[in-house]
Amino acid sequence: MLSTLARAATRRPLTVIGLWAAFLLLGFGLGTGVFADLSDDVPDVPGTESDLADDHLSGIDPTGESVTAVVAGEAVSDAALRAQVERTVAEVRRIAGVSDVPDPYTTPGLTARDGQALVIPVSFEGGLSDEAEEEATDRAVETIKRIDAPDVHVSGGELLGRQLGERAQQDVKKAELISLPVVLALLLVVFGGLRAAALPLVVAVSGIAGAFLGLFVFSRVTDISVYAIQVTTMLGLGLAVDYALLTLVRFREERRYTDDVVEAVHRTVASAGRTVLFSGLTVAVSLTGLLVFPSVFLRSIGLAVAAVVVVDMLAAVTLLPALLTRFGGRIRPSKTRSEDEEGRVFARLARFAQRRRTAVLVTVVPVLLLLALP
C-alpha cells in the first residue's frame, strides 16, 4: 500500500497537491461552519448521581433556561431610559415561551447602587423544544438590544453556547497566528532552510483543515463540545509536524545515497512512511477508546480527534511525498557522520541505555509504574 501511495504521489504530484488544495478549501470553507453548532453543554450520563440530582432539581424548579441583560453607562433614573426599559419589559413578556420578566425598577436588587446600571432577567418556560427556545431567545435578545443606552449586553442560557463558539473561533485563530510562526522559526533552526522548514507547516495546516472538516461532519449527527476545537487543532498541529519531521529527516538522509529525488521519496515512504502509518493507526485506535464511555461529550471528542489523526497520517504519506517530488531537489542532504563521531544528546542517551540496560530498567520501570498508579 505504501509503495502504491508513493508511486501515485511521485507520478502525479501536481494532481495530489491539487486534491489536497481542494481539501484545504473545503476544510477552511465548509468545515469552519462547525463553530455555529458548538455546544457548551456537557450532557449527563443517564443513571449517574449527577443526572439523578439534576432530575430532582428540575422537579423542584420546573422553569426553563434564562438569559440576563445588563443595561449600563447611563443613569437608570433617566425618564427616557426608564420609559424604554418598561416598554421593552412589556414586549418581552408577550413573546411566546417567555415565563417571567421582572421589572428592574420595582424588583429589589436589579438596579446598581450607584444608579448607573440595571439588570433584566428573562426566564423561559420549561419543556420548550430546542427550536422554540431558540426562537424565543432570539426575539427577546433582539427586543432588548433596541434599548438606546451606551452599553446593552445579553448572555446566558442558549446564548452562552453561541458566544463560547465565537470565542473558541477567535482563540483558535489567535493560537494559529502565534503557534505557526513559532513552529516555523524552530524548524528553520533545525533545517537551516526555508523550503525544508515550510513543508511540515503545509502538512500541519492540512491537519487543521481536517480537524474542522471532521468536526463539521460529526456535528451533523451528534453534539460537538466547544472544548473539542482546542483539543483537535492542538493535536492535529502537533502530530502533523511530528510526522512531517520524521519523513523529512529520512528524506534528507536518503538524499545522501542518491541524486534521484523520486527514488529518495520512494525509499523515504517505504521506511518513515511505515512508522507514520503504524503510529497514526495506533493513536487513532487508542482515541476510539473514548467511544466506550456513555457520555456523548467524550464520544464526540474521540471520533473527531481520531479523524484528525487519520488526516495527518494521510497527508504525511501522500501530500508530503508529492511536495518532496516537486520541491525536494533543492533540499540539502543531511550531513554524513563519521563512525567515531559521538553524535548528539539522544544518540549518547541511547548508547548509555544499551551499556547499562539493567540499571536503566530498574530505575525507569518503577518510576513509570508510580506515575501510572493514579
Secondary structure as the mmCIF struct_conf table of DSSP 4:
data_model
#
loop_
_struct_conf.conf_type_id
_struct_conf.id
_struct_conf.beg_label_comp_id
_struct_conf.beg_label_asym_id
_struct_conf.beg_label_seq_id
_struct_conf.end_label_comp_id
_struct_conf.end_label_asym_id
_struct_conf.end_label_seq_id
HELX_RH_AL_P HELX_RH_AL_P1 LEU A 2 ARG A 11
BEND BEND1 ARG A 12 ARG A 12
HELX_RH_AL_P HELX_RH_AL_P2 PRO A 13 GLY A 29
TURN_TY1_P TURN_TY1_P1 LEU A 30 LEU A 30
HELX_RH_3T_P HELX_RH_3T_P1 GLY A 31 ASP A 37
STRN STRN1 LEU A 38 SER A 39
HELX_LH_PP_P HELX_LH_PP_P1 PRO A 43 VAL A 45
TURN_TY1_P TURN_TY1_P2 PRO A 46 GLY A 47
BEND BEND2 THR A 48 THR A 48
HELX_RH_AL_P HELX_RH_AL_P3 GLU A 49 ILE A 60
STRN STRN2 SER A 66 ALA A 72
BEND BEND3 GLY A 73 GLU A 74
TURN_TY1_P TURN_TY1_P3 VAL A 76 SER A 77
HELX_RH_AL_P HELX_RH_AL_P4 ALA A 79 ARG A 93
TURN_TY1_P TURN_TY1_P4 ARG A 94 ARG A 94
BEND BEND4 ILE A 95 ILE A 95
TURN_TY1_P TURN_TY1_P5 ALA A 96 GLY A 97
STRN STRN3 VAL A 98 ASP A 100
TURN_TY1_P TURN_TY1_P6 PRO A 104 THR A 106
BEND BEND5 THR A 107 THR A 107
TURN_TY1_P TURN_TY1_P7 PRO A 108 GLY A 109
BEND BEND6 LEU A 110 LEU A 110
STRN STRN4 THR A 111 THR A 111
TURN_TY1_P TURN_TY1_P8 ARG A 113 ASP A 114
BEND BEND7 GLY A 115 GLN A 116
STRN STRN5 ALA A 117 PHE A 124
TURN_TY1_P TURN_TY1_P9 GLY A 126 GLY A 127
HELX_RH_AL_P HELX_RH_AL_P5 ASP A 130 ILE A 144
TURN_TY1_P TURN_TY1_P10 LYS A 145 ARG A 146
BEND BEND8 ILE A 147 ILE A 147
BEND BEND9 ALA A 149 PRO A 150
STRN STRN6 ASP A 151 SER A 155
BEND BEND10 GLY A 156 GLY A 156
TURN_TY1_P TURN_TY1_P11 GLY A 157 GLY A 157
HELX_RH_AL_P HELX_RH_AL_P6 GLU A 158 PHE A 191
BEND BEND11 GLY A 192 GLY A 193
HELX_RH_AL_P HELX_RH_AL_P7 LEU A 194 SER A 219
TURN_TY1_P TURN_TY1_P12 ARG A 220 VAL A 221
BEND BEND12 THR A 222 THR A 222
STRN STRN7 ILE A 224 SER A 225
TURN_TY1_P TURN_TY1_P13 VAL A 226 VAL A 226
HELX_RH_AL_P HELX_RH_AL_P8 TYR A 227 GLU A 254
TURN_TY1_P TURN_TY1_P14 ARG A 255 TYR A 257
BEND BEND13 ASP A 259 ASP A 259
HELX_RH_AL_P HELX_RH_AL_P9 VAL A 261 LEU A 287
HELX_RH_3T_P HELX_RH_3T_P2 THR A 288 VAL A 292
BEND BEND14 PHE A 293 PRO A 294
HELX_RH_AL_P HELX_RH_AL_P10 VAL A 296 LEU A 314
HELX_RH_PI_P HELX_RH_PI_P1 ALA A 315 LEU A 319
HELX_RH_AL_P HELX_RH_AL_P11 LEU A 320 PHE A 327
HELX_RH_3T_P HELX_RH_3T_P3 GLY A 328 ARG A 330
BEND BEND15 ILE A 331 ILE A 331
HELX_LH_PP_P HELX_LH_PP_P2 ARG A 332 SER A 338
TURN_TY1_P TURN_TY1_P15 GLU A 339 ASP A 340
HELX_RH_AL_P HELX_RH_AL_P12 VAL A 345 ARG A 355
TURN_TY1_P TURN_TY1_P16 ARG A 356 ARG A 356
HELX_RH_AL_P HELX_RH_AL_P13 ARG A 357 ALA A 372
#
